[in-house]
Amino acid sequence: MAEKAAPSLDLTLSILRAAAEETRLRILALLIEGELSVSDLTDILGQSQPRISRHLKLLVEAGLVERHREGAWAFFRLTDRSAAMRILRPMLEGLDRSDPQLLDDQTRLAAVRGQRAQAALAFFSRLAPEWDHLRTLHAPETVVEDAVLEALGPKPIRNLLDLGTGTGRMLQLLAPRASRVVGLDASHAMLSVARANLERAGLTRIELRQGDIYAPPFPRDTFDLVIVHQVLHYLDDPGRAIREAARLLAPGGRILIVDFAPHNLEFLREAQAHRRLGFAPEQMTSWLEEAGLDCALNKNIAPPKKGDDQLTVSLWVGQDRRIVSDWPLAETDREVA
């Protein structure tokens, strides 16, 4: 890859102009801690929503902030554009965090996150009894997570996508190994749980998006690892979801699928909305092949005890057949190459 060029004079001036206003600089200083909604920012900064929205619009137009929708909500985060961030991030990290105004902002940010965590906990508490019962039927999560890490091996992860991220557990597990981490879920409530969990774990630079697993809002060839963890059994058309996931893989990329082997626990259809009672290896291999992937691994994790009321967890790794050199430079790389 070509050596990264220094940001141009025009880009530097546009960044400095956009940031050279007190409220906008305070917004940027907050967003370096993680994505926030308009409502979050109005609560923290004590300003009206129209005023905050105008500032955010200017920051988005300047290419410093990115906006994405989550149902009726709009969330904002610092841009991923590497040229802009080479100017912006050192400036924000160099701010005097003992400044009284910034200290007040951080205090109110902590309060907003605390309220968010309480709301997420209340939602999750309503689901927990059913999920806790399901966990008793299969191997402990720690065993499954160890198997996930073993299946992935030591290969570096550049861009990671977790489809149906739920509580964000896979993001917590794998974020330290990845350069860019994105979680997608159809449920705003589950994203709120994931956001609170990630913040509690100190992982604030993870992207969370609301979207449809059948139409994920990302360009093709974007990710070198896509995770589909305990999601396919909720779907009417798992094969279609796998094909959409495969479309997002960069050459040489991988899909890791974690789900159940075939079972007869019919109560899960009504109790937890399972559409499929597990997946046979030949069925999963067929779906992977239809998506243009080779089945590089299939591993079963036995339940803690024997019995017809137990669940076997299965892992599959689908490997993209293209060679890595087919992958064109990513947009952020082309920008500065």
KEKOLLUM-781563 format. One line per field, with one value per residue (C-alpha): chain; x, z negated, y negated; residue in three letters; residue number from 1. Coordinates in steps of 0.05 Angstrom, whole numbers. Layout:
unit: (A / ...)
u: (X / ...)
w: (Z / ...)
v: (Y / ...)
code: (ALA / ...)
pos: (NUM / ...)
***
This chain:
unit: (A / A / A / A / A / A / A / A / A / A / A / A / A / A / A / A / A / A / A / A / A / A / A / A / A / A / A / A / A / A / A / A / A / A / A / A / A / A / A / A / A / A / A / A / A / A / A / A / A / A / A / A / A / A / A / A / A / A / A / A / A / A / A / A / A / A / A / A / A / A / A / A / A / A / A / A / A / A / A / A / A / A / A / A / A / A / A / A / A / A / A / A / A / A / A / A / A / A / A / A / A / A / A / A / A / A / A / A / A / A / A / A / A / A / A / A / A / A / A / A / A / A / A / A / A / A / A / A / A / A / A / A / A / A / A / A / A / A / A / A / A / A / A / A / A / A / A / A / A / A / A / A / A / A / A / A / A / A / A / A / A / A / A / A / A / A / A / A / A / A / A / A / A / A / A / A / A / A / A / A / A / A / A / A / A / A / A / A / A / A / A / A / A / A / A / A / A / A / A / A / A / A / A / A / A / A / A / A / A / A / A / A / A / A / A / A / A / A / A / A / A / A / A / A / A / A / A / A / A / A / A / A / A / A / A / A / A / A / A / A / A / A / A / A / A / A / A / A / A / A / A / A / A / A / A / A / A / A / A / A / A / A / A / A / A / A / A / A / A / A / A / A / A / A / A / A / A / A / A / A / A / A / A / A / A / A / A / A / A / A / A / A / A / A / A / A / A / A / A / A / A / A / A / A / A / A / A / A / A / A / A / A / A / A / A / A / A / A / A / A / A / A / A / A / A / A / A / A / A / A / A / A / A / A / A / A / A)
u: (0 / 25 / 49 / -6 / -5 / -12 / -81 / -88 / -90 / -163 / -184 / -146 / -179 / -249 / -239 / -214 / -271 / -323 / -293 / -279 / -344 / -354 / -416 / -389 / -322 / -358 / -399 / -336 / -304 / -364 / -367 / -295 / -323 / -373 / -436 / -493 / -564 / -591 / -630 / -566 / -531 / -588 / -589 / -514 / -505 / -569 / -588 / -650 / -657 / -661 / -596 / -560 / -588 / -561 / -491 / -493 / -515 / -454 / -408 / -438 / -432 / -359 / -346 / -327 / -388 / -430 / -505 / -547 / -619 / -644 / -719 / -744 / -676 / -614 / -545 / -480 / -407 / -340 / -323 / -282 / -249 / -175 / -152 / -200 / -186 / -111 / -126 / -187 / -169 / -102 / -136 / -192 / -147 / -103 / -159 / -151 / -200 / -196 / -229 / -293 / -339 / -311 / -314 / -388 / -401 / -367 / -407 / -472 / -448 / -438 / -508 / -539 / -502 / -525 / -598 / -587 / -557 / -617 / -667 / -628 / -624 / -700 / -712 / -663 / -690 / -757 / -723 / -671 / -712 / -726 / -654 / -627 / -669 / -643 / -571 / -581 / -595 / -528 / -454 / -434 / -423 / -350 / -340 / -375 / -334 / -269 / -291 / -305 / -235 / -204 / -244 / -221 / -149 / -95 / -110 / -116 / -186 / -190 / -264 / -314 / -390 / -436 / -504 / -561 / -514 / -566 / -532 / -466 / -429 / -392 / -370 / -342 / -305 / -274 / -268 / -197 / -174 / -206 / -192 / -264 / -323 / -397 / -459 / -526 / -593 / -665 / -687 / -676 / -687 / -632 / -585 / -597 / -577 / -515 / -497 / -502 / -461 / -406 / -402 / -397 / -339 / -304 / -315 / -341 / -316 / -358 / -410 / -481 / -533 / -606 / -622 / -650 / -606 / -636 / -614 / -554 / -537 / -464 / -427 / -404 / -333 / -330 / -315 / -263 / -303 / -378 / -408 / -478 / -485 / -549 / -591 / -609 / -658 / -703 / -707 / -755 / -701 / -631 / -601 / -619 / -587 / -523 / -521 / -529 / -473 / -428 / -440 / -408 / -344 / -279 / -238 / -211 / -261 / -297 / -366 / -371 / -440 / -459 / -525 / -557 / -552 / -619 / -663 / -735 / -749 / -814 / -829 / -776 / -821 / -872 / -830 / -774 / -799 / -750 / -769 / -719 / -702 / -628 / -589 / -558 / -486 / -506 / -559 / -511 / -456 / -506 / -525 / -452 / -437 / -496 / -467 / -400 / -365 / -328 / -345 / -276 / -299 / -358 / -351 / -402 / -401 / -436 / -487 / -468 / -508 / -540 / -614 / -666 / -679 / -608 / -580 / -515 / -483 / -453 / -400 / -388 / -336 / -350 / -289 / -292 / -259 / -228 / -156 / -140 / -103 / -170 / -193 / -188 / -164 / -218 / -247 / -208 / -144 / -157 / -170 / -99 / -61)
w: (0 / 16 / -41 / -70 / -44 / -90 / -90 / -40 / -59 / -37 / -79 / -139 / -134 / -126 / -188 / -230 / -207 / -224 / -293 / -310 / -349 / -423 / -417 / -357 / -392 / -454 / -410 / -378 / -446 / -468 / -404 / -413 / -472 / -428 / -387 / -416 / -396 / -387 / -451 / -488 / -464 / -482 / -552 / -560 / -529 / -556 / -489 / -445 / -396 / -335 / -356 / -367 / -301 / -263 / -292 / -276 / -205 / -195 / -224 / -178 / -117 / -136 / -136 / -210 / -236 / -208 / -219 / -219 / -235 / -286 / -281 / -300 / -330 / -297 / -323 / -308 / -311 / -289 / -217 / -195 / -140 / -156 / -126 / -169 / -231 / -226 / -239 / -284 / -333 / -359 / -367 / -409 / -449 / -464 / -497 / -571 / -603 / -668 / -635 / -677 / -616 / -590 / -660 / -665 / -597 / -618 / -683 / -644 / -593 / -650 / -675 / -606 / -599 / -668 / -649 / -584 / -623 / -671 / -613 / -578 / -643 / -653 / -582 / -588 / -656 / -624 / -575 / -622 / -652 / -583 / -560 / -626 / -616 / -544 / -569 / -615 / -555 / -520 / -535 / -577 / -540 / -559 / -525 / -462 / -462 / -469 / -409 / -370 / -384 / -366 / -300 / -280 / -298 / -302 / -234 / -242 / -233 / -193 / -188 / -230 / -224 / -274 / -242 / -293 / -347 / -403 / -469 / -434 / -466 / -403 / -394 / -465 / -451 / -385 / -385 / -414 / -353 / -299 / -268 / -253 / -289 / -269 / -299 / -262 / -293 / -273 / -344 / -372 / -442 / -433 / -405 / -468 / -509 / -466 / -471 / -547 / -551 / -506 / -543 / -609 / -579 / -557 / -483 / -457 / -386 / -360 / -307 / -321 / -265 / -260 / -197 / -163 / -160 / -91 / -66 / -108 / -92 / -73 / -7 / 19 / 6 / -59 / -115 / -123 / -179 / -187 / -250 / -251 / -323 / -346 / -294 / -237 / -277 / -282 / -207 / -154 / -101 / -131 / -63 / -39 / -101 / -87 / -15 / -37 / -88 / -35 / 10 / -43 / -47 / -20 / 21 / -25 / -80 / -127 / -156 / -225 / -240 / -310 / -318 / -341 / -311 / -294 / -356 / -375 / -427 / -398 / -458 / -432 / -374 / -420 / -481 / -443 / -372 / -341 / -268 / -256 / -303 / -287 / -223 / -194 / -168 / -97 / -97 / -122 / -73 / -16 / -36 / -41 / 28 / 58 / 30 / 63 / 0 / -20 / -86 / -119 / -188 / -222 / -296 / -347 / -421 / -463 / -516 / -590 / -598 / -555 / -539 / -488 / -523 / -510 / -453 / -414 / -391 / -320 / -290 / -216 / -180 / -108 / -68 / -9 / 52 / 81 / 65 / 21 / 76 / 112 / 57 / 83 / 35 / -15 / -8 / -68 / -38 / 32 / 0 / -24 / 21)
v: (0 / -69 / -113 / -155 / -226 / -286 / -318 / -374 / -448 / -453 / -392 / -418 / -486 / -457 / -413 / -471 / -517 / -464 / -451 / -524 / -537 / -521 / -476 / -438 / -427 / -402 / -355 / -328 / -319 / -278 / -236 / -213 / -174 / -138 / -148 / -190 / -208 / -278 / -268 / -248 / -311 / -358 / -329 / -335 / -403 / -434 / -464 / -457 / -401 / -448 / -481 / -415 / -389 / -449 / -439 / -365 / -380 / -425 / -372 / -318 / -364 / -377 / -302 / -300 / -263 / -206 / -199 / -135 / -120 / -71 / -70 / -139 / -156 / -186 / -169 / -205 / -183 / -210 / -195 / -136 / -177 / -168 / -234 / -274 / -233 / -245 / -318 / -312 / -257 / -285 / -353 / -323 / -278 / -338 / -378 / -394 / -347 / -385 / -445 / -459 / -458 / -392 / -363 / -382 / -350 / -286 / -284 / -291 / -240 / -190 / -205 / -194 / -128 / -108 / -120 / -81 / -23 / -22 / -21 / 35 / 75 / 69 / 95 / 151 / 172 / 188 / 235 / 265 / 322 / 352 / 343 / 371 / 434 / 442 / 436 / 495 / 539 / 530 / 522 / 462 / 397 / 397 / 464 / 439 / 375 / 413 / 455 / 392 / 365 / 431 / 435 / 366 / 379 / 324 / 293 / 217 / 187 / 123 / 108 / 148 / 150 / 185 / 198 / 201 / 176 / 181 / 164 / 151 / 209 / 229 / 157 / 156 / 222 / 203 / 127 / 128 / 167 / 124 / 56 / 39 / 71 / 65 / 97 / 101 / 118 / 107 / 89 / 20 / 49 / 102 / 49 / 9 / 70 / 80 / 6 / 7 / 72 / 46 / -20 / 18 / 58 / -5 / 9 / -57 / -58 / -1 / -17 / 7 / 5 / 22 / 61 / 122 / 184 / 198 / 129 / 107 / 34 / 44 / 47 / 114 / 136 / 96 / 146 / 200 / 233 / 238 / 270 / 300 / 323 / 358 / 321 / 368 / 409 / 347 / 338 / 363 / 364 / 377 / 391 / 321 / 291 / 330 / 306 / 234 / 244 / 274 / 214 / 171 / 213 / 187 / 237 / 290 / 269 / 316 / 326 / 358 / 388 / 412 / 446 / 512 / 581 / 613 / 626 / 640 / 586 / 562 / 517 / 469 / 450 / 418 / 401 / 367 / 358 / 408 / 420 / 476 / 533 / 535 / 547 / 610 / 605 / 622 / 567 / 514 / 537 / 531 / 460 / 440 / 469 / 433 / 369 / 383 / 406 / 469 / 502 / 499 / 523 / 557 / 571 / 595 / 577 / 629 / 609 / 614 / 678 / 731 / 731 / 714 / 648 / 623 / 580 / 590 / 525 / 527 / 481 / 473 / 431 / 411 / 389 / 341 / 373 / 310 / 294 / 235 / 198 / 191 / 142 / 70 / 16 / -3 / -72 / -98 / -71 / -99 / -166 / -173 / -125)
code: (MET / ALA / GLU / LYS / ALA / ALA / PRO / SER / LEU / ASP / LEU / THR / LEU / SER / ILE / LEU / ARG / ALA / ALA / ALA / GLU / GLU / THR / ARG / LEU / ARG / ILE / LEU / ALA / LEU / LEU / ILE / GLU / GLY / GLU / LEU / SER / VAL / SER / ASP / LEU / THR / ASP / ILE / LEU / GLY / GLN / SER / GLN / PRO / ARG / ILE / SER / ARG / HIS / LEU / LYS / LEU / LEU / VAL / GLU / ALA / GLY / LEU / VAL / GLU / ARG / HIS / ARG / GLU / GLY / ALA / TRP / ALA / PHE / PHE / ARG / LEU / THR / ASP / ARG / SER / ALA / ALA / MET / ARG / ILE / LEU / ARG / PRO / MET / LEU / GLU / GLY / LEU / ASP / ARG / SER / ASP / PRO / GLN / LEU / LEU / ASP / ASP / GLN / THR / ARG / LEU / ALA / ALA / VAL / ARG / GLY / GLN / ARG / ALA / GLN / ALA / ALA / LEU / ALA / PHE / PHE / SER / ARG / LEU / ALA / PRO / GLU / TRP / ASP / HIS / LEU / ARG / THR / LEU / HIS / ALA / PRO / GLU / THR / VAL / VAL / GLU / ASP / ALA / VAL / LEU / GLU / ALA / LEU / GLY / PRO / LYS / PRO / ILE / ARG / ASN / LEU / LEU / ASP / LEU / GLY / THR / GLY / THR / GLY / ARG / MET / LEU / GLN / LEU / LEU / ALA / PRO / ARG / ALA / SER / ARG / VAL / VAL / GLY / LEU / ASP / ALA / SER / HIS / ALA / MET / LEU / SER / VAL / ALA / ARG / ALA / ASN / LEU / GLU / ARG / ALA / GLY / LEU / THR / ARG / ILE / GLU / LEU / ARG / GLN / GLY / ASP / ILE / TYR / ALA / PRO / PRO / PHE / PRO / ARG / ASP / THR / PHE / ASP / LEU / VAL / ILE / VAL / HIS / GLN / VAL / LEU / HIS / TYR / LEU / ASP / ASP / PRO / GLY / ARG / ALA / ILE / ARG / GLU / ALA / ALA / ARG / LEU / LEU / ALA / PRO / GLY / GLY / ARG / ILE / LEU / ILE / VAL / ASP / PHE / ALA / PRO / HIS / ASN / LEU / GLU / PHE / LEU / ARG / GLU / ALA / GLN / ALA / HIS / ARG / ARG / LEU / GLY / PHE / ALA / PRO / GLU / GLN / MET / THR / SER / TRP / LEU / GLU / GLU / ALA / GLY / LEU / ASP / CYS / ALA / LEU / ASN / LYS / ASN / ILE / ALA / PRO / PRO / LYS / LYS / GLY / ASP / ASP / GLN / LEU / THR / VAL / SER / LEU / TRP / VAL / GLY / GLN / ASP / ARG / ARG / ILE / VAL / SER / ASP / TRP / PRO / LEU / ALA / GLU / THR / ASP / ARG / GLU / VAL / ALA)
pos: (1 / 2 / 3 / 4 / 5 / 6 / 7 / 8 / 9 / 10 / 11 / 12 / 13 / 14 / 15 / 16 / 17 / 18 / 19 / 20 / 21 / 22 / 23 / 24 / 25 / 26 / 27 / 28 / 29 / 30 / 31 / 32 / 33 / 34 / 35 / 36 / 37 / 38 / 39 / 40 / 41 / 42 / 43 / 44 / 45 / 46 / 47 / 48 / 49 / 50 / 51 / 52 / 53 / 54 / 55 / 56 / 57 / 58 / 59 / 60 / 61 / 62 / 63 / 64 / 65 / 66 / 67 / 68 / 69 / 70 / 71 / 72 / 73 / 74 / 75 / 76 / 77 / 78 / 79 / 80 / 81 / 82 / 83 / 84 / 85 / 86 / 87 / 88 / 89 / 90 / 91 / 92 / 93 / 94 / 95 / 96 / 97 / 98 / 99 / 100 / 101 / 102 / 103 / 104 / 105 / 106 / 107 / 108 / 109 / 110 / 111 / 112 / 113 / 114 / 115 / 116 / 117 / 118 / 119 / 120 / 121 / 122 / 123 / 124 / 125 / 126 / 127 / 128 / 129 / 130 / 131 / 132 / 133 / 134 / 135 / 136 / 137 / 138 / 139 / 140 / 141 / 142 / 143 / 144 / 145 / 146 / 147 / 148 / 149 / 150 / 151 / 152 / 153 / 154 / 155 / 156 / 157 / 158 / 159 / 160 / 161 / 162 / 163 / 164 / 165 / 166 / 167 / 168 / 169 / 170 / 171 / 172 / 173 / 174 / 175 / 176 / 177 / 178 / 179 / 180 / 181 / 182 / 183 / 184 / 185 / 186 / 187 / 188 / 189 / 190 / 191 / 192 / 193 / 194 / 195 / 196 / 197 / 198 / 199 / 200 / 201 / 202 / 203 / 204 / 205 / 206 / 207 / 208 / 209 / 210 / 211 / 212 / 213 / 214 / 215 / 216 / 217 / 218 / 219 / 220 / 221 / 222 / 223 / 224 / 225 / 226 / 227 / 228 / 229 / 230 / 231 / 232 / 233 / 234 / 235 / 236 / 237 / 238 / 239 / 240 / 241 / 242 / 243 / 244 / 245 / 246 / 247 / 248 / 249 / 250 / 251 / 252 / 253 / 254 / 255 / 256 / 257 / 258 / 259 / 260 / 261 / 262 / 263 / 264 / 265 / 266 / 267 / 268 / 269 / 270 / 271 / 272 / 273 / 274 / 275 / 276 / 277 / 278 / 279 / 280 / 281 / 282 / 283 / 284 / 285 / 286 / 287 / 288 / 289 / 290 / 291 / 292 / 293 / 294 / 295 / 296 / 297 / 298 / 299 / 300 / 301 / 302 / 303 / 304 / 305 / 306 / 307 / 308 / 309 / 310 / 311 / 312 / 313 / 314 / 315 / 316 / 317 / 318 / 319 / 320 / 321 / 322 / 323 / 324 / 325 / 326 / 327 / 328 / 329 / 330 / 331 / 332 / 333 / 334 / 335 / 336 / 337)
***
